[in-house]
Amino acid sequence: MSEFDLSCSGCGIAIQTEEPKEPGYAPLNSVVERENPVCQRCYRITHYNDVAPVALNNADFQKILKDIGQRRALVVKVVDLFDFAGSWVSDIKKYVGKNPILLVANKADLLPRSTNFDKVEAWLKKEVEKQGVQVEEVILISAKKRLEIEHVKTAIEQRIGKGHVYVVGTANVGKSTLINGLMQLFGEEGSGLTTSRYPGTTLSTVRLDIPNRDGQLIDTPGIMTTHRLTDLVCPKCLRLITPETYIDPKTYQLNDQQTLFLGGLCRIDYLEGERQGFTFYVANQLNVHRTKLENADELYAKHLGTLLQPPCGKCPDELRHLVPQTIHVKSGHPQDVVISGVGWLTLRGQHPVKLRVHVPEGVHVSVRRALI
């Protein structure tokens, strides 16, 4: 009902009371009774950890984001440190224009306890330079645990001037959680942005006035992607591939002609190379299973969905058809083979390696200089 002219305080979508299956629906009584109404979807996410898909796409998001470059603003670009390549927006310069960028790498708390974070920060700077993007500063944080949020606040205060602060990034990198933490530090309790593990929680811009300042902190909808396994699995299986605490690396000493499965979502065949360690950085709860290459096809056919899980019966059928691609890793410095949305495999570079990596169609696999 347009006469309310209200937006959901959780996700930013316009409130409507007539179409329960459309984005922004809220029962009429909740709109009238609440000072800051939320849509039914945000209510269910917050209280029942239940999420419903919405009929929005990147065209909707791009319309919202396209005017950032036309305004004087500071852009806080949030990436997922656990999935940097998957959460990097390749055409970020198209959105921000000449505005300065503050790069915030979230989920630093997921990396192993022994991680040298100075080296991780240097690694990030090099990766960003490869993209041809200049950033003002790189800050490693955990939005969930409020680690280094004060550092982000200080960096914003030093650069904001009289402009606004736009927080941008792909879906599910933690933008809303970061903003909730920042608003508390700015002295505004209970900003109320809806947060969850599920992609696409924020549906429109949410503008929050920064106390004692002219500017606003603006949460933007996450840019949706389709090349990460986290984009494709069902909510139940998303819990199995998403780290909740620091990663405990798993190392396997392999001869060639052996295979490793990451659940049933990824298969890695070691085709050629010397015996060496394969170290996996994936969610601790994700099962890694080893077998001989000659037995891999039979094992996959027999145990997919049971021993090799995820996917489960509620996941899309296309996740059960893995597409192989050959990967050559040269000797030299340590390198990561990254499976977008699930983690990476580190090879120490003592010997050249030939792999065949099987993933669902469309999921990105890449090789990079080792993060850790």
N, C-alpha and C positions, 0 to 999 in steps of 0.2 A: 504494500500500500504506500504510494508515493507521498501521501500527506505527512508521513512521519519524517521523511528526509533524514534518516539516521543511517549510520554505518556501524557494523559490528565492531565492538571495541577489541575483539580478539583477532580477527583476520582482515578487517578493513572493508569487507564486501558490503554493498548496500542492503539494508534490512528490508525484507518483504514478508508479508504475512498470508499470502494467498496460495503459493505453489510450494507444497512441502518437499517436492523432489528437486526443486531448483536451488542454486546457490543463494545464500542469504536468508533462507526461511527461518522465521521465529514465530512461535505462537503469539497471538495478539495480546494475551494477558501479560506475557513476559516483557513485551515491548512497552506496555503502559506502566508496569510496576517497577521496572528497573531503571535506575539513573543512567547506567552504561550498559545497554542491552547487548547480548551476544546472540549470534545465530545458533540454531539448533546443532549444527555441525560442530562448532567450537565448544558448545556445552558438553556434547557427548565425548569429544576428545579429552576435555579437561577432567570430566567426572568419571568416565567409563573407559578411557583409553581406546575409544572406538572411533574409527575414521571412515568417512564415506567419500567415494570418488566424486569429483566435480567436473563439469563439462567446460573447463577452461583449457586454453592451449597457449603456445608461445606467442601467437599473434596478439592475444589479449595482453600478455605481459609486456611485449615490446611497445605497445601503444602507451602503456603506463610509464615505461622507462625512457622513452625516446626524448622527453623534454629535459632530462637532466643536463645534457650538454649545452642547452640553451640558457641555463641559469648559473649564477655564481654559487658554487657549492663546494663542499668537501665530500669526496666519495670514499666511504669505507668499504673496501672490497674484502669480503669474507670468503676464505677457502677452507676446505676440509683437509687438514694436514695428513690425515690417514688416506685420503684419496685426492691428492693435489691435482693431477691431470684431469680426473673426472669432474672436479668442481671448478676448474679454471674456465672463465668465460673468454673464448678466443677473440671475440670482437668487442671486448670491453671498451676499447677506445672509441668505438662508434657511439656508445652510450654516454660516456663521461666528457667527451670533447677535450677541452684544455684544463678542465678542473683537476686539482691535485688528488692523488690517490694514496690512501693509507691502507696497506695490505695487512690484514689480520688473519693469521693462520690458526684456526680453531681446532680443538680436540688434541692439543699437545699432550694432555694427560693420558692418551691412549698409547703413546710410544713407550717402549720398555724403560724401566727405571734407570738403566745404565746409559741412556741416550745422552750424548753431548749436544746440548741445545744450541750452543754457539755455532757448531758445525751445521746443524740443521738450518739455522738462520742464514748462514752463508750459502748453503745449498739452495734455499728458496730464492735468494737474491739472484743467483746465477740463472735459475730456471725462469724467473720473471724477465731478466735481460734477454734471454733467448726469444721471448715472446715480443720483444720490441716495446715493452711498456716500462715507463719510469714511475717509480713509487717513492713517496716521501719517506716512508719508514716501514719496516717489517716488524710485526709484533706477534709473538707466539702466545696463545692463551688457551684456557679452558673456560668457555662460557658457562658450562654446566656447573663447574666447581668454583667459578668466580676467580680463577687464577689470572693475574695480570690485567684484570678489567680496569683497575685504577690507572695502569699505564696507558690503556686506550683512551680513557677519559682525559688524561693530561695531554696526550697527543692531539686530541680533538680541540681542546681548549686553546692550544697553541696555534691552531690553524683555522679555526672556524670564522673568525672575523664577524661580519654581520650576515653571513650566508647560512644556508641550511646544510644539514649533514644527511646524505643519502647512504643507506646501508644496502649494498647490493651483493648478489651472488646466486649460485644455482640453488635449487631446492634442497632443503635438509642439511644445510651447512651450519646452522645455529644462529642465524641472523636475529630472530626474535628473542632467543635466550640472551644473546649479547645485549640487545637493547633493553630488555627488562633489567639486567644488571647495571647498565649505564644509568638508567633513569633513577635507580635507587641511590647510586653514588651522587647524582646531580641533586638529590634531595626530594625526588618525587616518588613516593611509595605507591606500589600497586599499579604499574602501567597496564597490566592485564593482557599483554599480547599472548595469544594462544601458542603453545609450543608442543611439539610431539616429535617422535622418531620418524613420522611418515612424511614423504615428499609432498609439497604443495599445500602446506597448512595455511600460509598467508595468501589471500586471494586478491588483495588490492593494497594500495598504499595505506599505511597507518601513520598519521602525523601526530607527533607528541611534542608539545611545547617544552623547551628546555628552561627550567626555572631560572629566573633572574637574567635571562638572555633573550635577544630578539629572534634567534633562530629556532628551528625545529629539528628534531631527530626523526627521520622518515624511514620506516620499514617498507621495503618494496617486496613484491611477490617473487618467490624463487623462480629462476629460469628453469623450466623443465628440460630434462634430458632423457634420452632413451638408450644410451650406450653403457650404462652402469648396471651391474646386476641388482643393485639396490632399487633401481627403477622398475625392475621386472618381476621380482618375487612377490608372493602374497604377504600380508602383514605378519602372519605367524612365522614364515621363513625369514622375513626381514630381521627378526630378533636373533636368529641363528647366525647371521652373517655380519651383524652390526656389533662391534666391540662395545662393551659396557665399562670395562676397566682396562688398566694398562695391559699391553700385549705381552704374552710370554712366548718368545720365538720358539718355533719347533724345527729342529735340525734333523735331517735324514741323510745318512751316508749311502749314496747310490752308485751302483755300477750301471753302465748303459744297458739298454733293453729292459729297463724297469719303468713302472708307471705309478704315479701318485694321483689320487682323486681328492678334490676338495668337495666333500659331500658328493652330490651328483651334478653339480653345476659346472665343474671344471675338471678336466683331465690333462695331465702333463706327462707326455712320453719322453723319456730320456733315450734318444736315438743313438747318439755318438758322443764319446768323450771318456776321459779317465775317471776313475772312482773319485768322488768328491762329495762335499756337503751341500745339501739343498736346504736353505733356511727360509721358513715361511713366516710371514708377518700377517696373520689373519686373526679373526675373533677366536678367543680361547675355546669357545663352545662349538666351533666348527670342526667336524670330524675330518681328519686326513687319513686316507687309507692307501697302503702300499701293496702292489702286486707285481707279478712279472708282466711284461708287455704282451706276451703271447696269451695271457689269460684275461687281459683287460676287457676285451669286447664281451666275453661271456659274463664276467663279473658285473659289468654295467647293465647288461640285459636282464640278469637274474635279480640284482639287488637294488636297482634304482627305486628310490622312494622308501626303502627300508634301511639297509646298511648305508647306502649312499643317499643321504638326505641332508639338506634340501636338494631338489624341490619336493613338495608334498602334493597331495591330490588336489589342493585348491590353487596351485600355481598354474599359470598359463601353459598350454601344451607345448608351445615352442621352446620352453626351457628343457624339454626332454630330447631335443635334437641338437647335438653338439656339432659344431663346425670346426674342422681342424685347420691350423695354419702352422707353417714351419718357421721357427725362430732360431737364428744363429747368434750366439753370444761369443764375442771374441775374448781372448785372454788379455790380461792386463789389469786394469783397476776393477774393483768390485762393481757389479751391475745388478740392477733389479729388473725382473720381468713382472710387469704390473698387469693385473687383471682388474679392470675398472669396477669398483664397487664391492670388491671382496678382499683386496690386499695385494701382496706381492711376494715374490720369491727372490732371494738374494743369492747370487753366485759370486764367489770370492775372486774369480778371474785367474786362478792358477792355470787353467787349461781352457781351450776353446770347447764350446758345447753346441750340440745340435738338438733342438727340442721340437716336439710337435704338441702344440697347445690347442685343446678342444674347448670351446666355449659356445654358449647359445649365439645364434646369428645376431650381429649388430653390436655385441659387447666388445669394447676396445681392449686390445692387448698391445703393450708397448714395452720398449727396453729403455732404461735410463741409467745414468750414473747413480750408484747406490745412495740412498738417503741416509742410511745408518751404517 
